[in-house]
Amino acid sequence: MARDPAVHEEAEAYGIDISLIRANLRLTPTERLRRHDKALNMQKKLRVAMEKKRG
């Protein structure tokens, strides 16, 4: 797969952090799923805390 520098520059100019994409692609699918689950669990805890605070 050829890398087109113009596409990467355009994505970065748009605000996409290419380094994060590359870092994620270095992970195995299992590692990516674990990170996803961890982030999802944190989001759920934050939502519960927010709802508890609002009453």
mmCIF entry with sequence, helices, sheets and N, C-alpha, C, O atoms, coordinates in Angstrom:
data_MODEL
# 
_entry.id   MODEL 
# 
_entity.id                         1 
_entity.type                       polymer 
_entity.pdbx_number_of_molecules   1 
# 
_entity_poly.entity_id                      1 
_entity_poly.type                           'polypeptide(L)' 
_entity_poly.nstd_linkage                   no 
_entity_poly.nstd_monomer                   no 
_entity_poly.pdbx_seq_one_letter_code       MARDPAVHEEAEAYGIDISLIRANLRLTPTERLRRHDKALNMQKKLRVAMEKKRG 
_entity_poly.pdbx_seq_one_letter_code_can   MARDPAVHEEAEAYGIDISLIRANLRLTPTERLRRHDKALNMQKKLRVAMEKKRG 
_entity_poly.pdbx_strand_id                 A 
# 
loop_
_entity_poly_seq.entity_id 
_entity_poly_seq.num 
_entity_poly_seq.mon_id 
_entity_poly_seq.hetero 
1 1  MET n 
1 2  ALA n 
1 3  ARG n 
1 4  ASP n 
1 5  PRO n 
1 6  ALA n 
1 7  VAL n 
1 8  HIS n 
1 9  GLU n 
1 10 GLU n 
1 11 ALA n 
1 12 GLU n 
1 13 ALA n 
1 14 TYR n 
1 15 GLY n 
1 16 ILE n 
1 17 ASP n 
1 18 ILE n 
1 19 SER n 
1 20 LEU n 
1 21 ILE n 
1 22 ARG n 
1 23 ALA n 
1 24 ASN n 
1 25 LEU n 
1 26 ARG n 
1 27 LEU n 
1 28 THR n 
1 29 PRO n 
1 30 THR n 
1 31 GLU n 
1 32 ARG n 
1 33 LEU n 
1 34 ARG n 
1 35 ARG n 
1 36 HIS n 
1 37 ASP n 
1 38 LYS n 
1 39 ALA n 
1 40 LEU n 
1 41 ASN n 
1 42 MET n 
1 43 GLN n 
1 44 LYS n 
1 45 LYS n 
1 46 LEU n 
1 47 ARG n 
1 48 VAL n 
1 49 ALA n 
1 50 MET n 
1 51 GLU n 
1 52 LYS n 
1 53 LYS n 
1 54 ARG n 
1 55 GLY n 
# 
_struct_asym.id          A 
_struct_asym.entity_id   1 
# 
loop_
_struct_conf.conf_type_id 
_struct_conf.id 
_struct_conf.pdbx_PDB_helix_id 
_struct_conf.beg_label_comp_id 
_struct_conf.beg_label_asym_id 
_struct_conf.beg_label_seq_id 
_struct_conf.pdbx_beg_PDB_ins_code 
_struct_conf.end_label_comp_id 
_struct_conf.end_label_asym_id 
_struct_conf.end_label_seq_id 
_struct_conf.pdbx_end_PDB_ins_code 
_struct_conf.beg_auth_comp_id 
_struct_conf.beg_auth_asym_id 
_struct_conf.beg_auth_seq_id 
_struct_conf.end_auth_comp_id 
_struct_conf.end_auth_asym_id 
_struct_conf.end_auth_seq_id 
_struct_conf.pdbx_PDB_helix_class 
_struct_conf.details 
_struct_conf.pdbx_PDB_helix_length 
HELX_P HELX_P1 AA1 PRO A 5  ? TYR A 14 ? PRO A 5  TYR A 14 1 ? 10 
HELX_P HELX_P2 AA2 ILE A 18 ? LEU A 25 ? ILE A 18 LEU A 25 1 ? 8  
HELX_P HELX_P3 AA3 PRO A 29 ? ARG A 54 ? PRO A 29 ARG A 54 1 ? 26 
# 
_struct_conf_type.id          HELX_P 
_struct_conf_type.criteria    ? 
_struct_conf_type.reference   ? 
# 
loop_
_atom_site.group_PDB 
_atom_site.id 
_atom_site.type_symbol 
_atom_site.label_atom_id 
_atom_site.label_alt_id 
_atom_site.label_comp_id 
_atom_site.label_asym_id 
_atom_site.label_entity_id 
_atom_site.label_seq_id 
_atom_site.pdbx_PDB_ins_code 
_atom_site.Cartn_x 
_atom_site.Cartn_y 
_atom_site.Cartn_z 
_atom_site.occupancy 
_atom_site.B_iso_or_equiv 
_atom_site.pdbx_formal_charge 
_atom_site.auth_seq_id 
_atom_site.auth_comp_id 
_atom_site.auth_asym_id 
_atom_site.auth_atom_id 
_atom_site.pdbx_PDB_model_num 
ATOM 1   N N  . MET A 1 1  ? 0.854   -1.182 0.000  1.00 0.00 ? 1  MET A N  1 
ATOM 2   C CA . MET A 1 1  ? 0.000   0.000  0.000  1.00 0.00 ? 1  MET A CA 1 
ATOM 3   C C  . MET A 1 1  ? 0.893   1.237  0.000  1.00 0.00 ? 1  MET A C  1 
ATOM 4   O O  . MET A 1 1  ? 1.664   1.452  0.935  1.00 0.00 ? 1  MET A O  1 
ATOM 5   N N  . ALA A 1 2  ? 0.790   2.027  -1.025 1.00 0.00 ? 2  ALA A N  1 
ATOM 6   C CA . ALA A 1 2  ? 1.616   3.221  -1.161 1.00 0.00 ? 2  ALA A CA 1 
ATOM 7   C C  . ALA A 1 2  ? 1.075   4.334  -0.270 1.00 0.00 ? 2  ALA A C  1 
ATOM 8   O O  . ALA A 1 2  ? -0.134  4.495  -0.103 1.00 0.00 ? 2  ALA A O  1 
ATOM 9   N N  . ARG A 1 3  ? 2.000   5.088  0.290  1.00 0.00 ? 3  ARG A N  1 
ATOM 10  C CA . ARG A 1 3  ? 1.611   6.228  1.121  1.00 0.00 ? 3  ARG A CA 1 
ATOM 11  C C  . ARG A 1 3  ? 1.683   7.492  0.284  1.00 0.00 ? 3  ARG A C  1 
ATOM 12  O O  . ARG A 1 3  ? 2.712   7.801  -0.317 1.00 0.00 ? 3  ARG A O  1 
ATOM 13  N N  . ASP A 1 4  ? 0.601   8.200  0.256  1.00 0.00 ? 4  ASP A N  1 
ATOM 14  C CA . ASP A 1 4  ? 0.541   9.454  -0.481 1.00 0.00 ? 4  ASP A CA 1 
ATOM 15  C C  . ASP A 1 4  ? 0.715   10.588 0.527  1.00 0.00 ? 4  ASP A C  1 
ATOM 16  O O  . ASP A 1 4  ? -0.193  10.861 1.312  1.00 0.00 ? 4  ASP A O  1 
ATOM 17  N N  . PRO A 1 5  ? 1.882   11.255 0.514  1.00 0.00 ? 5  PRO A N  1 
ATOM 18  C CA . PRO A 1 5  ? 2.118   12.320 1.494  1.00 0.00 ? 5  PRO A CA 1 
ATOM 19  C C  . PRO A 1 5  ? 1.060   13.419 1.451  1.00 0.00 ? 5  PRO A C  1 
ATOM 20  O O  . PRO A 1 5  ? 0.752   14.021 2.480  1.00 0.00 ? 5  PRO A O  1 
ATOM 21  N N  . ALA A 1 6  ? 0.508   13.683 0.284  1.00 0.00 ? 6  ALA A N  1 
ATOM 22  C CA . ALA A 1 6  ? -0.511  14.729 0.174  1.00 0.00 ? 6  ALA A CA 1 
ATOM 23  C C  . ALA A 1 6  ? -1.744  14.373 0.994  1.00 0.00 ? 6  ALA A C  1 
ATOM 24  O O  . ALA A 1 6  ? -2.351  15.245 1.616  1.00 0.00 ? 6  ALA A O  1 
ATOM 25  N N  . VAL A 1 7  ? -2.113  13.105 0.996  1.00 0.00 ? 7  VAL A N  1 
ATOM 26  C CA . VAL A 1 7  ? -3.287  12.667 1.764  1.00 0.00 ? 7  VAL A CA 1 
ATOM 27  C C  . VAL A 1 7  ? -3.016  12.843 3.255  1.00 0.00 ? 7  VAL A C  1 
ATOM 28  O O  . VAL A 1 7  ? -3.879  13.324 3.990  1.00 0.00 ? 7  VAL A O  1 
ATOM 29  N N  . HIS A 1 8  ? -1.824  12.457 3.705  1.00 0.00 ? 8  HIS A N  1 
ATOM 30  C CA . HIS A 1 8  ? -1.487  12.599 5.126  1.00 0.00 ? 8  HIS A CA 1 
ATOM 31  C C  . HIS A 1 8  ? -1.453  14.064 5.531  1.00 0.00 ? 8  HIS A C  1 
ATOM 32  O O  . HIS A 1 8  ? -1.944  14.427 6.600  1.00 0.00 ? 8  HIS A O  1 
ATOM 33  N N  . GLU A 1 9  ? -0.877  14.903 4.684  1.00 0.00 ? 9  GLU A N  1 
ATOM 34  C CA . GLU A 1 9  ? -0.828  16.335 4.983  1.00 0.00 ? 9  GLU A CA 1 
ATOM 35  C C  . GLU A 1 9  ? -2.230  16.925 5.055  1.00 0.00 ? 9  GLU A C  1 
ATOM 36  O O  . GLU A 1 9  ? -2.522  17.745 5.926  1.00 0.00 ? 9  GLU A O  1 
ATOM 37  N N  . GLU A 1 10 ? -3.087  16.509 4.147  1.00 0.00 ? 10 GLU A N  1 
ATOM 38  C CA . GLU A 1 10 ? -4.468  16.998 4.143  1.00 0.00 ? 10 GLU A CA 1 
ATOM 39  C C  . GLU A 1 10 ? -5.195  16.554 5.411  1.00 0.00 ? 10 GLU A C  1 
ATOM 40  O O  . GLU A 1 10 ? -5.931  17.335 6.015  1.00 0.00 ? 10 GLU A O  1 
ATOM 41  N N  . ALA A 1 11 ? -4.990  15.301 5.811  1.00 0.00 ? 11 ALA A N  1 
ATOM 42  C CA . ALA A 1 11 ? -5.632  14.792 7.024  1.00 0.00 ? 11 ALA A CA 1 
ATOM 43  C C  . ALA A 1 11 ? -5.130  15.550 8.248  1.00 0.00 ? 11 ALA A C  1 
ATOM 44  O O  . ALA A 1 11 ? -5.923  15.929 9.109  1.00 0.00 ? 11 ALA A O  1 
ATOM 45  N N  . GLU A 1 12 ? -3.835  15.771 8.329  1.00 0.00 ? 12 GLU A N  1 
ATOM 46  C CA . GLU A 1 12 ? -3.277  16.504 9.468  1.00 0.00 ? 12 GLU A CA 1 
ATOM 47  C C  . GLU A 1 12 ? -3.772  17.948 9.482  1.00 0.00 ? 12 GLU A C  1 
ATOM 48  O O  . GLU A 1 12 ? -4.060  18.493 10.548 1.00 0.00 ? 12 GLU A O  1 
ATOM 49  N N  . ALA A 1 13 ? -3.872  18.565 8.317  1.00 0.00 ? 13 ALA A N  1 
ATOM 50  C CA . ALA A 1 13 ? -4.385  19.937 8.234  1.00 0.00 ? 13 ALA A CA 1 
ATOM 51  C C  . ALA A 1 13 ? -5.845  19.996 8.693  1.00 0.00 ? 13 ALA A C  1 
ATOM 52  O O  . ALA A 1 13 ? -6.290  21.011 9.229  1.00 0.00 ? 13 ALA A O  1 
ATOM 53  N N  . TYR A 1 14 ? -6.572  18.925 8.486  1.00 0.00 ? 14 TYR A N  1 
ATOM 54  C CA . TYR A 1 14 ? -7.972  18.839 8.899  1.00 0.00 ? 14 TYR A CA 1 
ATOM 55  C C  . TYR A 1 14 ? -8.092  18.618 10.409 1.00 0.00 ? 14 TYR A C  1 
ATOM 56  O O  . TYR A 1 14 ? -9.158  18.823 10.990 1.00 0.00 ? 14 TYR A O  1 
ATOM 57  N N  . GLY A 1 15 ? -6.979  18.193 11.045 1.00 0.00 ? 15 GLY A N  1 
ATOM 58  C CA . GLY A 1 15 ? -6.977  18.000 12.493 1.00 0.00 ? 15 GLY A CA 1 
ATOM 59  C C  . GLY A 1 15 ? -6.877  16.553 12.929 1.00 0.00 ? 15 GLY A C  1 
ATOM 60  O O  . GLY A 1 15 ? -7.044  16.253 14.111 1.00 0.00 ? 15 GLY A O  1 
ATOM 61  N N  . ILE A 1 16 ? -6.611  15.655 12.006 1.00 0.00 ? 16 ILE A N  1 
ATOM 62  C CA . ILE A 1 16 ? -6.487  14.234 12.342 1.00 0.00 ? 16 ILE A CA 1 
ATOM 63  C C  . ILE A 1 16 ? -5.062  13.959 12.793 1.00 0.00 ? 16 ILE A C  1 
ATOM 64  O O  . ILE A 1 16 ? -4.107  14.330 12.109 1.00 0.00 ? 16 ILE A O  1 
ATOM 65  N N  . ASP A 1 17 ? -4.916  13.308 13.947 1.00 0.00 ? 17 ASP A N  1 
ATOM 66  C CA . ASP A 1 17 ? -3.598  12.973 14.476 1.00 0.00 ? 17 ASP A CA 1 
ATOM 67  C C  . ASP A 1 17 ? -3.171  11.621 13.913 1.00 0.00 ? 17 ASP A C  1 
ATOM 68  O O  . ASP A 1 17 ? -3.557  10.572 14.430 1.00 0.00 ? 17 ASP A O  1 
ATOM 69  N N  . ILE A 1 18 ? -2.385  11.656 12.869 1.00 0.00 ? 18 ILE A N  1 
ATOM 70  C CA . ILE A 1 18 ? -1.936  10.444 12.186 1.00 0.00 ? 18 ILE A CA 1 
ATOM 71  C C  . ILE A 1 18 ? -1.109  9.560  13.115 1.00 0.00 ? 18 ILE A C  1 
ATOM 72  O O  . ILE A 1 18 ? -1.139  8.335  12.995 1.00 0.00 ? 18 ILE A O  1 
ATOM 73  N N  . SER A 1 19 ? -0.371  10.174 14.041 1.00 0.00 ? 19 SER A N  1 
ATOM 74  C CA . SER A 1 19 ? 0.461   9.379  14.947 1.00 0.00 ? 19 SER A CA 1 
ATOM 75  C C  . SER A 1 19 ? -0.388  8.453  15.814 1.00 0.00 ? 19 SER A C  1 
ATOM 76  O O  . SER A 1 19 ? 0.041   7.346  16.138 1.00 0.00 ? 19 SER A O  1 
ATOM 77  N N  . LEU A 1 20 ? -1.588  8.895  16.192 1.00 0.00 ? 20 LEU A N  1 
ATOM 78  C CA . LEU A 1 20 ? -2.469  8.039  16.989 1.00 0.00 ? 20 LEU A CA 1 
ATOM 79  C C  . LEU A 1 20 ? -2.967  6.851  16.169 1.00 0.00 ? 20 LEU A C  1 
ATOM 80  O O  . LEU A 1 20 ? -3.092  5.739  16.682 1.00 0.00 ? 20 LEU A O  1 
ATOM 81  N N  . ILE A 1 21 ? -3.246  7.095  14.910 1.00 0.00 ? 21 ILE A N  1 
ATOM 82  C CA . ILE A 1 21 ? -3.692  6.010  14.028 1.00 0.00 ? 21 ILE A CA 1 
ATOM 83  C C  . ILE A 1 21 ? -2.570  4.991  13.865 1.00 0.00 ? 21 ILE A C  1 
ATOM 84  O O  . ILE A 1 21 ? -2.794  3.784  13.961 1.00 0.00 ? 21 ILE A O  1 
ATOM 85  N N  . ARG A 1 22 ? -1.368  5.486  13.619 1.00 0.00 ? 22 ARG A N  1 
ATOM 86  C CA . ARG A 1 22 ? -0.221  4.567  13.472 1.00 0.00 ? 22 ARG A CA 1 
ATOM 87  C C  . ARG A 1 22 ? 0.016   3.762  14.743 1.00 0.00 ? 22 ARG A C  1 
ATOM 88  O O  . ARG A 1 22 ? 0.260   2.557  14.683 1.00 0.00 ? 22 ARG A O  1 
ATOM 89  N N  . ALA A 1 23 ? -0.057  4.428  15.893 1.00 0.00 ? 23 ALA A N  1 
ATOM 90  C CA . ALA A 1 23 ? 0.153   3.738  17.168 1.00 0.00 ? 23 ALA A CA 1 
ATOM 91  C C  . ALA A 1 23 ? -0.893  2.645  17.362 1.00 0.00 ? 23 ALA A C  1 
ATOM 92  O O  . ALA A 1 23 ? -0.566  1.547  17.810 1.00 0.00 ? 23 ALA A O  1 
ATOM 93  N N  . ASN A 1 24 ? -2.149  2.940  17.027 1.00 0.00 ? 24 ASN A N  1 
ATOM 94  C CA . ASN A 1 24 ? -3.205  1.933  17.159 1.00 0.00 ? 24 ASN A CA 1 
ATOM 95  C C  . ASN A 1 24 ? -2.992  0.764  16.217 1.00 0.00 ? 24 ASN A C  1 
ATOM 96  O O  . ASN A 1 24 ? -3.257  -0.383 16.578 1.00 0.00 ? 24 ASN A O  1 
ATOM 97  N N  . LEU A 1 25 ? -2.520  1.042  15.022 1.00 0.00 ? 25 LEU A N  1 
ATOM 98  C CA . LEU A 1 25 ? -2.308  -0.033 14.053 1.00 0.00 ? 25 LEU A CA 1 
ATOM 99  C C  . LEU A 1 25 ? -1.135  -0.941 14.431 1.00 0.00 ? 25 LEU A C  1 
ATOM 100 O O  . LEU A 1 25 ? -1.023  -2.061 13.931 1.00 0.00 ? 25 LEU A O  1 
ATOM 101 N N  . ARG A 1 26 ? -0.260  -0.450 15.318 1.00 0.00 ? 26 ARG A N  1 
ATOM 102 C CA . ARG A 1 26 ? 0.832   -1.303 15.799 1.00 0.00 ? 26 ARG A CA 1 
ATOM 103 C C  . ARG A 1 26 ? 0.341   -2.317 16.835 1.00 0.00 ? 26 ARG A C  1 
ATOM 104 O O  . ARG A 1 26 ? 1.030   -3.295 17.124 1.00 0.00 ? 26 ARG A O  1 
ATOM 105 N N  . LEU A 1 27 ? -0.843  -2.083 17.389 1.00 0.00 ? 27 LEU A N  1 
ATOM 106 C CA . LEU A 1 27 ? -1.406  -2.993 18.382 1.00 0.00 ? 27 LEU A CA 1 
ATOM 107 C C  . LEU A 1 27 ? -2.059  -4.186 17.684 1.00 0.00 ? 27 LEU A C  1 
ATOM 108 O O  . LEU A 1 27 ? -2.479  -4.106 16.530 1.00 0.00 ? 27 LEU A O  1 
ATOM 109 N N  . THR A 1 28 ? -2.128  -5.280 18.416 1.00 0.00 ? 28 THR A N  1 
ATOM 110 C CA . THR A 1 28 ? -2.857  -6.433 17.883 1.00 0.00 ? 28 THR A CA 1 
ATOM 111 C C  . THR A 1 28 ? -4.351  -6.142 17.997 1.00 0.00 ? 28 THR A C  1 
ATOM 112 O O  . THR A 1 28 ? -4.752  -5.275 18.773 1.00 0.00 ? 28 THR A O  1 
ATOM 113 N N  . PRO A 1 29 ? -5.176  -6.852 17.237 1.00 0.00 ? 29 PRO A N  1 
ATOM 114 C CA . PRO A 1 29 ? -6.628  -6.664 17.379 1.00 0.00 ? 29 PRO A CA 1 
ATOM 115 C C  . PRO A 1 29 ? -7.103  -6.885 18.820 1.00 0.00 ? 29 PRO A C  1 
ATOM 116 O O  . PRO A 1 29 ? -7.991  -6.174 19.291 1.00 0.00 ? 29 PRO A O  1 
ATOM 117 N N  . THR A 1 30 ? -6.527  -7.850 19.511 1.00 0.00 ? 30 THR A N  1 
ATOM 118 C CA . THR A 1 30 ? -6.908  -8.111 20.902 1.00 0.00 ? 30 THR A CA 1 
ATOM 119 C C  . THR A 1 30 ? -6.568  -6.922 21.782 1.00 0.00 ? 30 THR A C  1 
ATOM 120 O O  . THR A 1 30 ? -7.363  -6.534 22.638 1.00 0.00 ? 30 THR A O  1 
ATOM 121 N N  . GLU A 1 31 ? -5.388  -6.339 21.577 1.00 0.00 ? 31 GLU A N  1 
ATOM 122 C CA . GLU A 1 31 ? -4.998  -5.168 22.364 1.00 0.00 ? 31 GLU A CA 1 
ATOM 123 C C  . GLU A 1 31 ? -5.917  -3.991 22.076 1.00 0.00 ? 31 GLU A C  1 
ATOM 124 O O  . GLU A 1 31 ? -6.264  -3.237 22.985 1.00 0.00 ? 31 GLU A O  1 
ATOM 125 N N  . ARG A 1 32 ? -6.313  -3.830 20.822 1.00 0.00 ? 32 ARG A N  1 
ATOM 126 C CA . ARG A 1 32 ? -7.234  -2.744 20.477 1.00 0.00 ? 32 ARG A CA 1 
ATOM 127 C C  . ARG A 1 32 ? -8.591  -2.940 21.141 1.00 0.00 ? 32 ARG A C  1 
ATOM 128 O O  . ARG A 1 32 ? -9.198  -1.984 21.623 1.00 0.00 ? 32 ARG A O  1 
ATOM 129 N N  . LEU A 1 33 ? -9.063  -4.187 21.163 1.00 0.00 ? 33 LEU A N  1 
ATOM 130 C CA . LEU A 1 33 ? -10.345 -4.466 21.823 1.00 0.00 ? 33 LEU A CA 1 
ATOM 131 C C  . LEU A 1 33 ? -10.261 -4.203 23.320 1.00 0.00 ? 33 LEU A C  1 
ATOM 132 O O  . LEU A 1 33 ? -11.205 -3.680 23.911 1.00 0.00 ? 33 LEU A O  1 
ATOM 133 N N  . ARG A 1 34 ? -9.144  -4.560 23.934 1.00 0.00 ? 34 ARG A N  1 
ATOM 134 C CA . ARG A 1 34 ? -8.975  -4.290 25.365 1.00 0.00 ? 34 ARG A CA 1 
ATOM 135 C C  . ARG A 1 34 ? -9.003  -2.800 25.646 1.00 0.00 ? 34 ARG A C  1 
ATOM 136 O O  . ARG A 1 34 ? -9.642  -2.358 26.601 1.00 0.00 ? 34 ARG A O  1 
ATOM 137 N N  . ARG A 1 35 ? -8.316  -2.026 24.823 1.00 0.00 ? 35 ARG A N  1 
ATOM 138 C CA . ARG A 1 35 ? -8.328  -0.572 25.000 1.00 0.00 ? 35 ARG A CA 1 
ATOM 139 C C  . ARG A 1 35 ? -9.732  -0.006 24.811 1.00 0.00 ? 35 ARG A C  1 
ATOM 140 O O  . ARG A 1 35 ? -10.163 0.888  25.538 1.00 0.00 ? 35 ARG A O  1 
ATOM 141 N N  . HIS A 1 36 ? -10.430 -0.544 23.825 1.00 0.00 ? 36 HIS A N  1 
ATOM 142 C CA . HIS A 1 36 ? -11.799 -0.096 23.585 1.00 0.00 ? 36 HIS A CA 1 
ATOM 143 C C  . HIS A 1 36 ? -12.677 -0.387 24.797 1.00 0.00 ? 36 HIS A C  1 
ATOM 144 O O  . HIS A 1 36 ? -13.424 0.477  25.255 1.00 0.00 ? 36 HIS A O  1 
ATOM 145 N N  . ASP A 1 37 ? -12.582 -1.605 25.309 1.00 0.00 ? 37 ASP A N  1 
ATOM 146 C CA . ASP A 1 37 ? -13.387 -1.984 26.473 1.00 0.00 ? 37 ASP A CA 1 
ATOM 147 C C  . ASP A 1 37 ? -13.067 -1.104 27.671 1.00 0.00 ? 37 ASP A C  1 
ATOM 148 O O  . ASP A 1 37 ? -13.967 -0.701 28.408 1.00 0.00 ? 37 ASP A O  1 
ATOM 149 N N  . LYS A 1 38 ? -11.789 -0.805 27.868 1.00 0.00 ? 38 LYS A N  1 
ATOM 150 C CA . LYS A 1 38 ? -11.379 0.041  28.986 1.00 0.00 ? 38 LYS A CA 1 
ATOM 151 C C  . LYS A 1 38 ? -11.967 1.445  28.839 1.00 0.00 ? 38 LYS A C  1 
ATOM 152 O O  . LYS A 1 38 ? -12.472 2.014  29.806 1.00 0.00 ? 38 LYS A O  1 
ATOM 153 N N  . ALA A 1 39 ? -11.902 1.996  27.639 1.00 0.00 ? 39 ALA A N  1 
ATOM 154 C CA . ALA A 1 39 ? -12.450 3.329  27.389 1.00 0.00 ? 39 ALA A CA 1 
ATOM 155 C C  . ALA A 1 39 ? -13.971 3.325  27.542 1.00 0.00 ? 39 ALA A C  1 
ATOM 156 O O  . ALA A 1 39 ? -14.541 4.264  28.096 1.00 0.00 ? 39 ALA A O  1 
ATOM 157 N N  . LEU A 1 40 ? -14.621 2.284  27.059 1.00 0.00 ? 40 LEU A N  1 
ATOM 158 C CA . LEU A 1 40 ? -16.076 2.188  27.171 1.00 0.00 ? 40 LEU A CA 1 
ATOM 159 C C  . LEU A 1 40 ? -16.503 2.093  28.635 1.00 0.00 ? 40 LEU A C  1 
ATOM 160 O O  . LEU A 1 40 ? -17.475 2.731  29.040 1.00 0.00 ? 40 LEU A O  1 
ATOM 161 N N  . ASN A 1 41 ? -15.783 1.304  29.424 1.00 0.00 ? 41 ASN A N  1 
ATOM 162 C CA . ASN A 1 41 ? -16.108 1.195  30.849 1.00 0.00 ? 41 ASN A CA 1 
ATOM 163 C C  . ASN A 1 41 ? -15.931 2.534  31.557 1.00 0.00 ? 41 ASN A C  1 
ATOM 164 O O  . ASN A 1 41 ? -16.731 2.895  32.420 1.00 0.00 ? 41 ASN A O  1 
ATOM 165 N N  . MET A 1 42 ? -14.876 3.271  31.190 1.00 0.00 ? 42 MET A N  1 
ATOM 166 C CA . MET A 1 42 ? -14.663 4.590  31.787 1.00 0.00 ? 42 MET A CA 1 
ATOM 167 C C  . MET A 1 42 ? -15.806 5.533  31.413 1.00 0.00 ? 42 MET A C  1 
ATOM 168 O O  . MET A 1 42 ? -16.295 6.287  32.254 1.00 0.00 ? 42 MET A O  1 
ATOM 169 N N  . GLN A 1 43 ? -16.222 5.488  30.166 1.00 0.00 ? 43 GLN A N  1 
ATOM 170 C CA . GLN A 1 43 ? -17.319 6.340  29.715 1.00 0.00 ? 43 GLN A CA 1 
ATOM 171 C C  . GLN A 1 43 ? -18.588 6.024  30.497 1.00 0.00 ? 43 GLN A C  1 
ATOM 172 O O  . GLN A 1 43 ? -19.322 6.933  30.887 1.00 0.00 ? 43 GLN A O  1 
ATOM 173 N N  . LYS A 1 44 ? -18.847 4.744  30.726 1.00 0.00 ? 44 LYS A N  1 
ATOM 174 C CA . LYS A 1 44 ? -20.038 4.353  31.481 1.00 0.00 ? 44 LYS A CA 1 
ATOM 175 C C  . LYS A 1 44 ? -19.968 4.866  32.914 1.00 0.00 ? 44 LYS A C  1 
ATOM 176 O O  . LYS A 1 44 ? -20.967 5.347  33.448 1.00 0.00 ? 44 LYS A O  1 
ATOM 177 N N  . LYS A 1 45 ? -18.792 4.769  33.543 1.00 0.00 ? 45 LYS A N  1 
ATOM 178 C CA . LYS A 1 45 ? -18.625 5.268  34.911 1.00 0.00 ? 45 LYS A CA 1 
ATOM 179 C C  . LYS A 1 45 ? -18.824 6.777  34.971 1.00 0.00 ? 45 LYS A C  1 
ATOM 180 O O  . LYS A 1 45 ? -19.448 7.291  35.900 1.00 0.00 ? 45 LYS A O  1 
ATOM 181 N N  . LEU A 1 46 ? -18.295 7.479  33.986 1.00 0.00 ? 46 LEU A N  1 
ATOM 182 C CA . LEU A 1 46 ? -18.466 8.935  33.949 1.00 0.00 ? 46 LEU A CA 1 
ATOM 183 C C  . LEU A 1 46 ? -19.928 9.318  33.768 1.00 0.00 ? 46 LEU A C  1 
ATOM 184 O O  . LEU A 1 46 ? -20.405 10.274 34.379 1.00 0.00 ? 46 LEU A O  1 
ATOM 185 N N  . ARG A 1 47 ? -20.633 8.575  32.932 1.00 0.00 ? 47 ARG A N  1 
ATOM 186 C CA . ARG A 1 47 ? -22.060 8.859  32.719 1.00 0.00 ? 47 ARG A CA 1 
ATOM 187 C C  . ARG A 1 47 ? -22.853 8.644  34.010 1.00 0.00 ? 47 ARG A C  1 
ATOM 188 O O  . ARG A 1 47 ? -23.715 9.454  34.353 1.00 0.00 ? 47 ARG A O  1 
ATOM 189 N N  . VAL A 1 48 ? -22.562 7.558  34.721 1.00 0.00 ? 48 VAL A N  1 
ATOM 190 C CA . VAL A 1 48 ? -23.251 7.282  35.979 1.00 0.00 ? 48 VAL A CA 1 
ATOM 191 C C  . VAL A 1 48 ? -22.957 8.399  36.988 1.00 0.00 ? 48 VAL A C  1 
ATOM 192 O O  . VAL A 1 48 ? -23.861 8.870  37.678 1.00 0.00 ? 48 VAL A O  1 
ATOM 193 N N  . ALA A 1 49 ? -21.700 8.815  37.068 1.00 0.00 ? 49 ALA A N  1 
ATOM 194 C CA . ALA A 1 49 ? -21.325 9.876  37.998 1.00 0.00 ? 49 ALA A CA 1 
ATOM 195 C C  . ALA A 1 49 ? -22.024 11.182 37.629 1.00 0.00 ? 49 ALA A C  1 
ATOM 196 O O  . ALA A 1 49 ? -22.483 11.907 38.512 1.00 0.00 ? 49 ALA A O  1 
ATOM 197 N N  . MET A 1 50 ? -22.109 11.488 36.342 1.00 0.00 ? 50 MET A N  1 
ATOM 198 C CA . MET A 1 50 ? -22.767 12.711 35.894 1.00 0.00 ? 50 MET A CA 1 
ATOM 199 C C  . MET A 1 50 ? -24.260 12.675 36.235 1.00 0.00 ? 50 MET A C  1 
ATOM 200 O O  . MET A 1 50 ? -24.818 13.666 36.706 1.00 0.00 ? 50 MET A O  1 
ATOM 201 N N  . GLU A 1 51 ? -24.893 11.540 35.995 1.00 0.00 ? 51 GLU A N  1 
ATOM 202 C CA . GLU A 1 51 ? -26.316 11.418 36.289 1.00 0.00 ? 51 GLU A CA 1 
ATOM 203 C C  . GLU A 1 51 ? -26.574 11.506 37.798 1.00 0.00 ? 51 GLU A C  1 
ATOM 204 O O  . GLU A 1 51 ? -27.575 12.068 38.242 1.00 0.00 ? 51 GLU A O  1 
ATOM 205 N N  . LYS A 1 52 ? -25.651 10.941 38.566 1.00 0.00 ? 52 LYS A N  1 
ATOM 206 C CA . LYS A 1 52 ? -25.791 10.991 40.021 1.00 0.00 ? 52 LYS A CA 1 
ATOM 207 C C  . LYS A 1 52 ? -25.663 12.434 40.520 1.00 0.00 ? 52 LYS A C  1 
ATOM 208 O O  . LYS A 1 52 ? -26.386 12.857 41.422 1.00 0.00 ? 52 LYS A O  1 
ATOM 209 N N  . LYS A 1 53 ? -24.740 13.176 39.922 1.00 0.00 ? 53 LYS A N  1 
ATOM 210 C CA . LYS A 1 53 ? -24.541 14.567 40.321 1.00 0.00 ? 53 LYS A CA 1 
ATOM 211 C C  . LYS A 1 53 ? -25.737 15.431 39.951 1.00 0.00 ? 53 LYS A C  1 
ATOM 212 O O  . LYS A 1 53 ? -26.126 16.316 40.714 1.00 0.00 ? 53 LYS A O  1 
ATOM 213 N N  . ARG A 1 54 ? -26.319 15.181 38.787 1.00 0.00 ? 54 ARG A N  1 
ATOM 214 C CA . ARG A 1 54 ? -27.471 15.975 38.344 1.00 0.00 ? 54 ARG A CA 1 
ATOM 215 C C  . ARG A 1 54 ? -28.741 15.656 39.140 1.00 0.00 ? 54 ARG A C  1 
ATOM 216 O O  . ARG A 1 54 ? -29.664 16.465 39.227 1.00 0.00 ? 54 ARG A O  1 
ATOM 217 N N  . GLY A 1 55 ? -28.753 14.461 39.712 1.00 0.00 ? 55 GLY A N  1 
ATOM 218 C CA . GLY A 1 55 ? -29.887 14.091 40.531 1.00 0.00 ? 55 GLY A CA 1 
ATOM 219 C C  . GLY A 1 55 ? -30.901 13.337 39.821 1.00 0.00 ? 55 GLY A C  1 
ATOM 220 O O  . GLY A 1 55 ? -31.916 12.962 40.409 1.00 0.00 ? 55 GLY A O  1 
# 
